[in-house]
């Protein structure tokens, strides 16, 4: 299995608007939910982003502020 396949199979916690855990899904499914505007991604500061805004900040969000 390639690294990208393993990463897309990683588990992701899905929370509701009150930040309560709802279920766990794969990263692949989480991307689909974001891309179809059903879900938002939370950055390390707990700010919600749609797919377009998240795609522009994700490398920075993954490593924290410069």
mmCIF file of the N, C-alpha and C atoms, coordinates in Angstrom:
data_MODEL
# 
_entry.id   MODEL 
# 
loop_
_atom_site.group_PDB 
_atom_site.id 
_atom_site.type_symbol 
_atom_site.label_atom_id 
_atom_site.label_alt_id 
_atom_site.label_comp_id 
_atom_site.label_asym_id 
_atom_site.label_entity_id 
_atom_site.label_seq_id 
_atom_site.pdbx_PDB_ins_code 
_atom_site.Cartn_x 
_atom_site.Cartn_y 
_atom_site.Cartn_z 
_atom_site.occupancy 
_atom_site.B_iso_or_equiv 
_atom_site.pdbx_formal_charge 
_atom_site.auth_seq_id 
_atom_site.auth_comp_id 
_atom_site.auth_asym_id 
_atom_site.auth_atom_id 
_atom_site.pdbx_PDB_model_num 
ATOM 1   N N  . UNK A 1 1  ? 0.845   -1.171 0.000  1.00 0.00 ? 1  UNK A N  1 
ATOM 2   C CA . UNK A 1 1  ? 0.000   0.000  0.000  1.00 0.00 ? 1  UNK A CA 1 
ATOM 3   C C  . UNK A 1 1  ? 0.894   1.240  0.000  1.00 0.00 ? 1  UNK A C  1 
ATOM 4   N N  . UNK A 1 2  ? 0.587   2.184  -0.855 1.00 0.00 ? 2  UNK A N  1 
ATOM 5   C CA . UNK A 1 2  ? 1.400   3.395  -0.944 1.00 0.00 ? 2  UNK A CA 1 
ATOM 6   C C  . UNK A 1 2  ? 1.126   4.313  0.243  1.00 0.00 ? 2  UNK A C  1 
ATOM 7   N N  . UNK A 1 3  ? 2.013   5.281  0.447  1.00 0.00 ? 3  UNK A N  1 
ATOM 8   C CA . UNK A 1 3  ? 1.855   6.203  1.560  1.00 0.00 ? 3  UNK A CA 1 
ATOM 9   C C  . UNK A 1 3  ? 0.569   7.013  1.422  1.00 0.00 ? 3  UNK A C  1 
ATOM 10  N N  . UNK A 1 4  ? 0.252   7.460  0.201  1.00 0.00 ? 4  UNK A N  1 
ATOM 11  C CA . UNK A 1 4  ? -0.971  8.257  0.025  1.00 0.00 ? 4  UNK A CA 1 
ATOM 12  C C  . UNK A 1 4  ? -2.214  7.417  0.311  1.00 0.00 ? 4  UNK A C  1 
ATOM 13  N N  . UNK A 1 5  ? -2.184  6.132  -0.045 1.00 0.00 ? 5  UNK A N  1 
ATOM 14  C CA . UNK A 1 5  ? -3.318  5.252  0.264  1.00 0.00 ? 5  UNK A CA 1 
ATOM 15  C C  . UNK A 1 5  ? -3.470  5.081  1.764  1.00 0.00 ? 5  UNK A C  1 
ATOM 16  N N  . UNK A 1 6  ? -2.349  4.920  2.457  1.00 0.00 ? 6  UNK A N  1 
ATOM 17  C CA . UNK A 1 6  ? -2.399  4.797  3.916  1.00 0.00 ? 6  UNK A CA 1 
ATOM 18  C C  . UNK A 1 6  ? -2.932  6.079  4.554  1.00 0.00 ? 6  UNK A C  1 
ATOM 19  N N  . UNK A 1 7  ? -2.493  7.223  4.036  1.00 0.00 ? 7  UNK A N  1 
ATOM 20  C CA . UNK A 1 7  ? -2.950  8.493  4.598  1.00 0.00 ? 7  UNK A CA 1 
ATOM 21  C C  . UNK A 1 7  ? -4.439  8.697  4.367  1.00 0.00 ? 7  UNK A C  1 
ATOM 22  N N  . UNK A 1 8  ? -4.930  8.329  3.203  1.00 0.00 ? 8  UNK A N  1 
ATOM 23  C CA . UNK A 1 8  ? -6.357  8.482  2.918  1.00 0.00 ? 8  UNK A CA 1 
ATOM 24  C C  . UNK A 1 8  ? -7.209  7.485  3.688  1.00 0.00 ? 8  UNK A C  1 
ATOM 25  N N  . UNK A 1 9  ? -6.588  6.429  4.175  1.00 0.00 ? 9  UNK A N  1 
ATOM 26  C CA . UNK A 1 9  ? -7.294  5.441  4.992  1.00 0.00 ? 9  UNK A CA 1 
ATOM 27  C C  . UNK A 1 9  ? -7.244  5.785  6.480  1.00 0.00 ? 9  UNK A C  1 
ATOM 28  N N  . UNK A 1 10 ? -6.518  6.830  6.821  1.00 0.00 ? 10 UNK A N  1 
ATOM 29  C CA . UNK A 1 10 ? -6.398  7.237  8.228  1.00 0.00 ? 10 UNK A CA 1 
ATOM 30  C C  . UNK A 1 10 ? -7.770  7.596  8.792  1.00 0.00 ? 10 UNK A C  1 
ATOM 31  N N  . UNK A 1 11 ? -7.926  7.405  10.075 1.00 0.00 ? 11 UNK A N  1 
ATOM 32  C CA . UNK A 1 11 ? -9.194  7.714  10.719 1.00 0.00 ? 11 UNK A CA 1 
ATOM 33  C C  . UNK A 1 11 ? -9.279  9.201  11.060 1.00 0.00 ? 11 UNK A C  1 
ATOM 34  N N  . UNK A 1 12 ? -10.477 9.746  10.860 1.00 0.00 ? 12 UNK A N  1 
ATOM 35  C CA . UNK A 1 12 ? -10.742 11.160 11.105 1.00 0.00 ? 12 UNK A CA 1 
ATOM 36  C C  . UNK A 1 12 ? -11.979 11.257 11.990 1.00 0.00 ? 12 UNK A C  1 
ATOM 37  N N  . UNK A 1 13 ? -11.902 12.073 13.014 1.00 0.00 ? 13 UNK A N  1 
ATOM 38  C CA . UNK A 1 13 ? -13.038 12.279 13.900 1.00 0.00 ? 13 UNK A CA 1 
ATOM 39  C C  . UNK A 1 13 ? -13.980 13.305 13.283 1.00 0.00 ? 13 UNK A C  1 
ATOM 40  N N  . UNK A 1 14 ? -15.252 12.971 13.227 1.00 0.00 ? 14 UNK A N  1 
ATOM 41  C CA . UNK A 1 14 ? -16.283 13.878 12.724 1.00 0.00 ? 14 UNK A CA 1 
ATOM 42  C C  . UNK A 1 14 ? -17.029 14.428 13.934 1.00 0.00 ? 14 UNK A C  1 
ATOM 43  N N  . UNK A 1 15 ? -17.118 15.746 14.005 1.00 0.00 ? 15 UNK A N  1 
ATOM 44  C CA . UNK A 1 15 ? -17.831 16.398 15.112 1.00 0.00 ? 15 UNK A CA 1 
ATOM 45  C C  . UNK A 1 15 ? -18.985 17.225 14.557 1.00 0.00 ? 15 UNK A C  1 
ATOM 46  N N  . UNK A 1 16 ? -19.975 17.488 15.406 1.00 0.00 ? 16 UNK A N  1 
ATOM 47  C CA . UNK A 1 16 ? -21.091 18.322 14.975 1.00 0.00 ? 16 UNK A CA 1 
ATOM 48  C C  . UNK A 1 16 ? -20.780 19.793 15.263 1.00 0.00 ? 16 UNK A C  1 
ATOM 49  N N  . UNK A 1 17 ? -21.758 20.643 15.067 1.00 0.00 ? 17 UNK A N  1 
ATOM 50  C CA . UNK A 1 17 ? -21.540 22.083 15.256 1.00 0.00 ? 17 UNK A CA 1 
ATOM 51  C C  . UNK A 1 17 ? -21.211 22.453 16.695 1.00 0.00 ? 17 UNK A C  1 
ATOM 52  N N  . UNK A 1 18 ? -21.582 21.594 17.625 1.00 0.00 ? 18 UNK A N  1 
ATOM 53  C CA . UNK A 1 18 ? -21.274 21.825 19.033 1.00 0.00 ? 18 UNK A CA 1 
ATOM 54  C C  . UNK A 1 18 ? -19.960 21.173 19.442 1.00 0.00 ? 18 UNK A C  1 
ATOM 55  N N  . UNK A 1 19 ? -19.212 20.708 18.442 1.00 0.00 ? 19 UNK A N  1 
ATOM 56  C CA . UNK A 1 19 ? -17.926 20.038 18.631 1.00 0.00 ? 19 UNK A CA 1 
ATOM 57  C C  . UNK A 1 19 ? -18.039 18.752 19.449 1.00 0.00 ? 19 UNK A C  1 
ATOM 58  N N  . UNK A 1 20 ? -19.195 18.100 19.343 1.00 0.00 ? 20 UNK A N  1 
ATOM 59  C CA . UNK A 1 20 ? -19.391 16.797 19.971 1.00 0.00 ? 20 UNK A CA 1 
ATOM 60  C C  . UNK A 1 20 ? -19.075 15.728 18.941 1.00 0.00 ? 20 UNK A C  1 
ATOM 61  N N  . UNK A 1 21 ? -18.350 14.700 19.355 1.00 0.00 ? 21 UNK A N  1 
ATOM 62  C CA . UNK A 1 21 ? -17.992 13.612 18.445 1.00 0.00 ? 21 UNK A CA 1 
ATOM 63  C C  . UNK A 1 21 ? -19.248 12.930 17.919 1.00 0.00 ? 21 UNK A C  1 
ATOM 64  N N  . UNK A 1 22 ? -19.291 12.721 16.603 1.00 0.00 ? 22 UNK A N  1 
ATOM 65  C CA . UNK A 1 22 ? -20.432 12.068 15.966 1.00 0.00 ? 22 UNK A CA 1 
ATOM 66  C C  . UNK A 1 22 ? -20.046 10.657 15.530 1.00 0.00 ? 22 UNK A C  1 
ATOM 67  N N  . UNK A 1 23 ? -18.945 10.542 14.786 1.00 0.00 ? 23 UNK A N  1 
ATOM 68  C CA . UNK A 1 23 ? -18.428 9.240  14.374 1.00 0.00 ? 23 UNK A CA 1 
ATOM 69  C C  . UNK A 1 23 ? -17.012 9.391  13.831 1.00 0.00 ? 23 UNK A C  1 
ATOM 70  N N  . UNK A 1 24 ? -16.438 8.287  13.470 1.00 0.00 ? 24 UNK A N  1 
ATOM 71  C CA . UNK A 1 24 ? -15.106 8.264  12.869 1.00 0.00 ? 24 UNK A CA 1 
ATOM 72  C C  . UNK A 1 24 ? -15.251 7.782  11.441 1.00 0.00 ? 24 UNK A C  1 
ATOM 73  N N  . UNK A 1 25 ? -14.563 8.445  10.536 1.00 0.00 ? 25 UNK A N  1 
ATOM 74  C CA . UNK A 1 25 ? -14.588 8.060  9.125  1.00 0.00 ? 25 UNK A CA 1 
ATOM 75  C C  . UNK A 1 25 ? -13.160 8.065  8.599  1.00 0.00 ? 25 UNK A C  1 
ATOM 76  N N  . UNK A 1 26 ? -12.997 7.741  7.331  1.00 0.00 ? 26 UNK A N  1 
ATOM 77  C CA . UNK A 1 26 ? -11.665 7.785  6.726  1.00 0.00 ? 26 UNK A CA 1 
ATOM 78  C C  . UNK A 1 26 ? -11.362 9.207  6.251  1.00 0.00 ? 26 UNK A C  1 
ATOM 79  N N  . UNK A 1 27 ? -10.090 9.491  6.093  1.00 0.00 ? 27 UNK A N  1 
ATOM 80  C CA . UNK A 1 27 ? -9.690  10.793 5.553  1.00 0.00 ? 27 UNK A CA 1 
ATOM 81  C C  . UNK A 1 27 ? -10.271 10.980 4.154  1.00 0.00 ? 27 UNK A C  1 
ATOM 82  N N  . UNK A 1 28 ? -10.310 9.901  3.376  1.00 0.00 ? 28 UNK A N  1 
ATOM 83  C CA . UNK A 1 28 ? -10.881 9.981  2.021  1.00 0.00 ? 28 UNK A CA 1 
ATOM 84  C C  . UNK A 1 28 ? -12.324 10.476 2.080  1.00 0.00 ? 28 UNK A C  1 
ATOM 85  N N  . UNK A 1 29 ? -13.127 9.879  2.959  1.00 0.00 ? 29 UNK A N  1 
ATOM 86  C CA . UNK A 1 29 ? -14.536 10.272 3.095  1.00 0.00 ? 29 UNK A CA 1 
ATOM 87  C C  . UNK A 1 29 ? -14.640 11.696 3.634  1.00 0.00 ? 29 UNK A C  1 
ATOM 88  N N  . UNK A 1 30 ? -13.762 12.082 4.547  1.00 0.00 ? 30 UNK A N  1 
ATOM 89  C CA . UNK A 1 30 ? -13.773 13.439 5.082  1.00 0.00 ? 30 UNK A CA 1 
ATOM 90  C C  . UNK A 1 30 ? -13.508 14.458 3.976  1.00 0.00 ? 30 UNK A C  1 
ATOM 91  N N  . UNK A 1 31 ? -12.586 14.149 3.065  1.00 0.00 ? 31 UNK A N  1 
ATOM 92  C CA . UNK A 1 31 ? -12.328 15.051 1.943  1.00 0.00 ? 31 UNK A CA 1 
ATOM 93  C C  . UNK A 1 31 ? -13.557 15.173 1.060  1.00 0.00 ? 31 UNK A C  1 
ATOM 94  N N  . UNK A 1 32 ? -14.237 14.070 0.817  1.00 0.00 ? 32 UNK A N  1 
ATOM 95  C CA . UNK A 1 32 ? -15.464 14.103 0.001  1.00 0.00 ? 32 UNK A CA 1 
ATOM 96  C C  . UNK A 1 32 ? -16.515 14.977 0.678  1.00 0.00 ? 32 UNK A C  1 
ATOM 97  N N  . UNK A 1 33 ? -16.684 14.821 1.983  1.00 0.00 ? 33 UNK A N  1 
ATOM 98  C CA . UNK A 1 33 ? -17.654 15.642 2.716  1.00 0.00 ? 33 UNK A CA 1 
ATOM 99  C C  . UNK A 1 33 ? -17.304 17.116 2.639  1.00 0.00 ? 33 UNK A C  1 
ATOM 100 N N  . UNK A 1 34 ? -16.022 17.439 2.729  1.00 0.00 ? 34 UNK A N  1 
ATOM 101 C CA . UNK A 1 34 ? -15.598 18.843 2.609  1.00 0.00 ? 34 UNK A CA 1 
ATOM 102 C C  . UNK A 1 34 ? -15.798 19.358 1.197  1.00 0.00 ? 34 UNK A C  1 
ATOM 103 N N  . UNK A 1 35 ? -15.397 18.555 0.212  1.00 0.00 ? 35 UNK A N  1 
ATOM 104 C CA . UNK A 1 35 ? -15.468 18.995 -1.184 1.00 0.00 ? 35 UNK A CA 1 
ATOM 105 C C  . UNK A 1 35 ? -16.912 19.216 -1.630 1.00 0.00 ? 35 UNK A C  1 
ATOM 106 N N  . UNK A 1 36 ? -17.840 18.422 -1.101 1.00 0.00 ? 36 UNK A N  1 
ATOM 107 C CA . UNK A 1 36 ? -19.252 18.569 -1.463 1.00 0.00 ? 36 UNK A CA 1 
ATOM 108 C C  . UNK A 1 36 ? -19.978 19.558 -0.560 1.00 0.00 ? 36 UNK A C  1 
ATOM 109 N N  . UNK A 1 37 ? -19.223 20.287 0.251  1.00 0.00 ? 37 UNK A N  1 
ATOM 110 C CA . UNK A 1 37 ? -19.741 21.351 1.113  1.00 0.00 ? 37 UNK A CA 1 
ATOM 111 C C  . UNK A 1 37 ? -20.694 20.834 2.192  1.00 0.00 ? 37 UNK A C  1 
ATOM 112 N N  . UNK A 1 38 ? -20.482 19.605 2.634  1.00 0.00 ? 38 UNK A N  1 
ATOM 113 C CA . UNK A 1 38 ? -21.273 19.022 3.712  1.00 0.00 ? 38 UNK A CA 1 
ATOM 114 C C  . UNK A 1 38 ? -20.560 19.217 5.050  1.00 0.00 ? 38 UNK A C  1 
ATOM 115 N N  . UNK A 1 39 ? -19.230 19.329 5.021  1.00 0.00 ? 39 UNK A N  1 
ATOM 116 C CA . UNK A 1 39 ? -18.448 19.424 6.246  1.00 0.00 ? 39 UNK A CA 1 
ATOM 117 C C  . UNK A 1 39 ? -17.388 20.516 6.110  1.00 0.00 ? 39 UNK A C  1 
ATOM 118 N N  . UNK A 1 40 ? -16.840 20.896 7.232  1.00 0.00 ? 40 UNK A N  1 
ATOM 119 C CA . UNK A 1 40 ? -15.753 21.873 7.296  1.00 0.00 ? 40 UNK A CA 1 
ATOM 120 C C  . UNK A 1 40 ? -14.569 21.235 8.014  1.00 0.00 ? 40 UNK A C  1 
ATOM 121 N N  . UNK A 1 41 ? -13.385 21.738 7.732  1.00 0.00 ? 41 UNK A N  1 
ATOM 122 C CA . UNK A 1 41 ? -12.174 21.285 8.432  1.00 0.00 ? 41 UNK A CA 1 
ATOM 123 C C  . UNK A 1 41 ? -11.859 22.289 9.532  1.00 0.00 ? 41 UNK A C  1 
ATOM 124 N N  . UNK A 1 42 ? -11.363 21.782 10.638 1.00 0.00 ? 42 UNK A N  1 
ATOM 125 C CA . UNK A 1 42 ? -10.942 22.654 11.731 1.00 0.00 ? 42 UNK A CA 1 
ATOM 126 C C  . UNK A 1 42 ? -9.425  22.742 11.748 1.00 0.00 ? 42 UNK A C  1 
ATOM 127 N N  . UNK A 1 43 ? -8.913  23.964 11.825 1.00 0.00 ? 43 UNK A N  1 
ATOM 128 C CA . UNK A 1 43 ? -7.464  24.134 11.920 1.00 0.00 ? 43 UNK A CA 1 
ATOM 129 C C  . UNK A 1 43 ? -7.049  24.028 13.390 1.00 0.00 ? 43 UNK A C  1 
ATOM 130 N N  . UNK A 1 44 ? -5.761  24.115 13.690 1.00 0.00 ? 44 UNK A N  1 
ATOM 131 C CA . UNK A 1 44 ? -5.308  23.976 15.082 1.00 0.00 ? 44 UNK A CA 1 
ATOM 132 C C  . UNK A 1 44 ? -5.894  25.020 16.042 1.00 0.00 ? 44 UNK A C  1 
ATOM 133 N N  . UNK A 1 45 ? -6.369  26.158 15.517 1.00 0.00 ? 45 UNK A N  1 
ATOM 134 C CA . UNK A 1 45 ? -6.995  27.182 16.349 1.00 0.00 ? 45 UNK A CA 1 
ATOM 135 C C  . UNK A 1 45 ? -8.513  26.985 16.423 1.00 0.00 ? 45 UNK A C  1 
ATOM 136 N N  . UNK A 1 46 ? -9.021  25.868 15.913 1.00 0.00 ? 46 UNK A N  1 
ATOM 137 C CA . UNK A 1 46 ? -10.443 25.512 15.896 1.00 0.00 ? 46 UNK A CA 1 
ATOM 138 C C  . UNK A 1 46 ? -11.278 26.432 15.008 1.00 0.00 ? 46 UNK A C  1 
ATOM 139 N N  . UNK A 1 47 ? -10.654 27.021 13.990 1.00 0.00 ? 47 UNK A N  1 
ATOM 140 C CA . UNK A 1 47 ? -11.374 27.831 13.010 1.00 0.00 ? 47 UNK A CA 1 
ATOM 141 C C  . UNK A 1 47 ? -11.829 26.897 11.892 1.00 0.00 ? 47 UNK A C  1 
ATOM 142 N N  . UNK A 1 48 ? -13.107 26.995 11.522 1.00 0.00 ? 48 UNK A N  1 
ATOM 143 C CA . UNK A 1 48 ? -13.668 26.132 10.478 1.00 0.00 ? 48 UNK A CA 1 
ATOM 144 C C  . UNK A 1 48 ? -13.361 26.692 9.087  1.00 0.00 ? 48 UNK A C  1 
ATOM 145 N N  . UNK A 1 49 ? -13.033 25.791 8.165  1.00 0.00 ? 49 UNK A N  1 
ATOM 146 C CA . UNK A 1 49 ? -12.713 26.173 6.789  1.00 0.00 ? 49 UNK A CA 1 
ATOM 147 C C  . UNK A 1 49 ? -13.466 25.284 5.812  1.00 0.00 ? 49 UNK A C  1 
ATOM 148 N N  . UNK A 1 50 ? -13.975 25.892 4.723  1.00 0.00 ? 50 UNK A N  1 
ATOM 149 C CA . UNK A 1 50 ? -14.522 25.069 3.655  1.00 0.00 ? 50 UNK A CA 1 
ATOM 150 C C  . UNK A 1 50 ? -13.348 24.499 2.863  1.00 0.00 ? 50 UNK A C  1 
ATOM 151 N N  . UNK A 1 51 ? -13.638 23.651 1.883  1.00 0.00 ? 51 UNK A N  1 
ATOM 152 C CA . UNK A 1 51 ? -12.564 22.970 1.163  1.00 0.00 ? 51 UNK A CA 1 
ATOM 153 C C  . UNK A 1 51 ? -11.621 23.967 0.491  1.00 0.00 ? 51 UNK A C  1 
ATOM 154 N N  . UNK A 1 52 ? -12.179 24.972 -0.155 1.00 0.00 ? 52 UNK A N  1 
ATOM 155 C CA . UNK A 1 52 ? -11.340 25.930 -0.889 1.00 0.00 ? 52 UNK A CA 1 
ATOM 156 C C  . UNK A 1 52 ? -10.393 26.686 0.029  1.00 0.00 ? 52 UNK A C  1 
ATOM 157 N N  . UNK A 1 53 ? -10.898 27.199 1.145  1.00 0.00 ? 53 UNK A N  1 
ATOM 158 C CA . UNK A 1 53 ? -10.004 27.938 2.045  1.00 0.00 ? 53 UNK A CA 1 
ATOM 159 C C  . UNK A 1 53 ? -9.033  26.996 2.745  1.00 0.00 ? 53 UNK A C  1 
ATOM 160 N N  . UNK A 1 54 ? -9.477  25.799 3.101  1.00 0.00 ? 54 UNK A N  1 
ATOM 161 C CA . UNK A 1 54 ? -8.589  24.830 3.748  1.00 0.00 ? 54 UNK A CA 1 
ATOM 162 C C  . UNK A 1 54 ? -7.448  24.436 2.817  1.00 0.00 ? 54 UNK A C  1 
ATOM 163 N N  . UNK A 1 55 ? -7.744  24.265 1.525  1.00 0.00 ? 55 UNK A N  1 
ATOM 164 C CA . UNK A 1 55 ? -6.714  23.853 0.569  1.00 0.00 ? 55 UNK A CA 1 
ATOM 165 C C  . UNK A 1 55 ? -5.605  24.900 0.448  1.00 0.00 ? 55 UNK A C  1 
ATOM 166 N N  . UNK A 1 56 ? -5.913  26.149 0.738  1.00 0.00 ? 56 UNK A N  1 
ATOM 167 C CA . UNK A 1 56 ? -4.880  27.186 0.646  1.00 0.00 ? 56 UNK A CA 1 
ATOM 168 C C  . UNK A 1 56 ? -4.046  27.287 1.917  1.00 0.00 ? 56 UNK A C  1 
ATOM 169 N N  . UNK A 1 57 ? -4.571  26.787 3.056  1.00 0.00 ? 57 UNK A N  1 
ATOM 170 C CA . UNK A 1 57 ? -3.835  26.932 4.312  1.00 0.00 ? 57 UNK A CA 1 
ATOM 171 C C  . UNK A 1 57 ? -3.326  25.618 4.880  1.00 0.00 ? 57 UNK A C  1 
ATOM 172 N N  . UNK A 1 58 ? -3.684  24.474 4.305  1.00 0.00 ? 58 UNK A N  1 
ATOM 173 C CA . UNK A 1 58 ? -3.397  23.196 4.969  1.00 0.00 ? 58 UNK A CA 1 
ATOM 174 C C  . UNK A 1 58 ? -1.936  22.937 5.250  1.00 0.00 ? 58 UNK A C  1 
ATOM 175 N N  . UNK A 1 59 ? -0.974  23.295 4.414  1.00 0.00 ? 59 UNK A N  1 
ATOM 176 C CA . UNK A 1 59 ? 0.418   23.013 4.814  1.00 0.00 ? 59 UNK A CA 1 
ATOM 177 C C  . UNK A 1 59 ? 0.802   23.780 6.076  1.00 0.00 ? 59 UNK A C  1 
ATOM 178 N N  . UNK A 1 60 ? 0.349   24.992 6.215  1.00 0.00 ? 60 UNK A N  1 
ATOM 179 C CA . UNK A 1 60 ? 0.629   25.812 7.386  1.00 0.00 ? 60 UNK A CA 1 
ATOM 180 C C  . UNK A 1 60 ? -0.111  25.262 8.602  1.00 0.00 ? 60 UNK A C  1 
ATOM 181 N N  . UNK A 1 61 ? -1.362  24.836 8.406  1.00 0.00 ? 61 UNK A N  1 
ATOM 182 C CA . UNK A 1 61 ? -2.145  24.301 9.516  1.00 0.00 ? 61 UNK A CA 1 
ATOM 183 C C  . UNK A 1 61 ? -1.554  22.996 10.050 1.00 0.00 ? 61 UNK A C  1 
ATOM 184 N N  . UNK A 1 62 ? -0.986  22.206 9.169  1.00 0.00 ? 62 UNK A N  1 
ATOM 185 C CA . UNK A 1 62 ? -0.414  20.924 9.580  1.00 0.00 ? 62 UNK A CA 1 
ATOM 186 C C  . UNK A 1 62 ? 0.829   21.104 10.446 1.00 0.00 ? 62 UNK A C  1 
ATOM 187 N N  . UNK A 1 63 ? 1.565   22.172 10.228 1.00 0.00 ? 63 UNK A N  1 
ATOM 188 C CA . UNK A 1 63 ? 2.809   22.372 10.965 1.00 0.00 ? 63 UNK A CA 1 
ATOM 189 C C  . UNK A 1 63 ? 2.717   23.461 12.022 1.00 0.00 ? 63 UNK A C  1 
ATOM 190 N N  . UNK A 1 64 ? 1.615   24.186 12.035 1.00 0.00 ? 64 UNK A N  1 
ATOM 191 C CA . UNK A 1 64 ? 1.460   25.275 13.002 1.00 0.00 ? 64 UNK A CA 1 
ATOM 192 C C  . UNK A 1 64 ? 1.963   26.576 12.411 1.00 0.00 ? 64 UNK A C  1 
ATOM 193 N N  . UNK A 1 65 ? 1.829   27.646 13.152 1.00 0.00 ? 65 UNK A N  1 
ATOM 194 C CA . UNK A 1 65 ? 2.265   28.953 12.645 1.00 0.00 ? 65 UNK A CA 1 
ATOM 195 C C  . UNK A 1 65 ? 3.771   29.000 12.421 1.00 0.00 ? 65 UNK A C  1 
ATOM 196 N N  . UNK A 1 66 ? 4.196   29.842 11.487 1.00 0.00 ? 66 UNK A N  1 
ATOM 197 C CA . UNK A 1 66 ? 5.646   29.934 11.198 1.00 0.00 ? 66 UNK A CA 1 
ATOM 198 C C  . UNK A 1 66 ? 6.449   30.487 12.348 1.00 0.00 ? 66 UNK A C  1 
# 
